[in-house]
C-alpha cells in the first residue's frame, strides 16, 4: 500500500481554518483544493526546498481566503436577503466530519466575524483560534506584527460587543427543547417567555426559497412568526448545530431549515434560520 504524502495530513487543519475564515464549507473546500493545486504545481525541487510544507500550505490557504473574503463582500451585497454562514452537522460520517465543533464555529461567533474586515477576521482566527504568533500572522498577511496585533485587538473588541457571556450547553439545550415544545404546541405565551424581549430571528433563503428578507425583531414578533410556520405538516428535530443545541425543521423526509440559537441571561436572544438549500447539503447528504 502506498503511504500518502505528509502534506495530505494537513487537509483537516486547512479545512478547519478555511471554514472559520469563510463561514462556508463549499468555499472552504475550494480554498483548500486551490492551495493543494498550487503545491503540486511546484516542481519537485521547489517542494523539497520548503522546510515546512504544512506552514506553506497554511500561508497559501490563508491568502486565498483573504482574497475570497475581499470579493465576498461584493457578492453578498447582491445576495437576496440576509447572508448567514453555512451550518455544519455533528454526525461523524457527514460531509462536515472534519470540522472541529467548538466555540469558534458557533453561529454567533461566525456571524460576529462577518461584521469584521477581512484582515481583522484573518488576524483574529489565526492568532486567537489557531495560536499562530503575530510574527507568523504578519508573514501570512503581508503586514507587520504590530499591525496584526492591532487588527486582532480591534476584532476582539467587536466580539466582546457582539457576544454575551456563554451559556452552558446543557442549559441552552433545555431552553431549545422548551422552545421546540412550545413551538409544536403553538403556545405563543410560552415562546414569548423563552425569548429575550429584544430577540432577533434572521433567515437565509438565498432568494431560492421563501424567507424573511430582513431580521424579525422583538420577542413577541419572533414568537408569532415561528408559530405561523407550524402549519403544513412540519416537524422539529433536536440536533447539534455548529457545536451547540439547535433544531431541524422537516416536512416529511425533506429538510426545510436548520435553526441555530444564541442564549444570554436564560433567554433566547438570537435565532438563525438557514433555509437556502445550497447551505443544507451537508445535512441532506447524511
Secondary structure, 3 states (H helix, E strand, C coil): CCCCCHHHHHHHHHHHHHHHHHCCHHHHHHHHHHHHHHHHHCCHHHHHCCCCHHHHHHHHHHHHHHHHHHHHHHHHHCCCCCCCCCCCCCCCCCCCCCCCCCHHHCHHHHHHHHCCCHHHHHHHHHHHHCCCCHHHHHHHHCCCHHHHHHHHHHHHHHHHHHCCCCCCHHHHHHHHHHHHHHHHHCCHHHHHHHEEEEEEEEEECCCCCCCCCCCEECHHHHHHHHHHHHCCCEEEEEEEECCEEEEEEEECCEEEEEEEEEEECCEEEEEEEECCHHHHHHHHCC
